[in-house]
């Protein structure tokens, strides 16, 4: 469930911030994800920095996070 929620939040942030962020979504077993050694199904990175799941799945927290980084 948190995976779907994180994807929804990510897509909303992409719509809000447009070209200011680049959105890529991969499955845990994808070639692109392998170097990170993820151990859970929901992982969000921003500029190669891990974003906590509680932030990545909450629209307000993610918006606040991105606003402070951009």
Secondary structure, DSSP 8 states (H G I E B T S, - for coil): -HHHHHHHHHHHHHHHHGGGS------TTSHHHHTTT--SS--EEETTEEE-HHHHT-HHHHHHHHHHH-
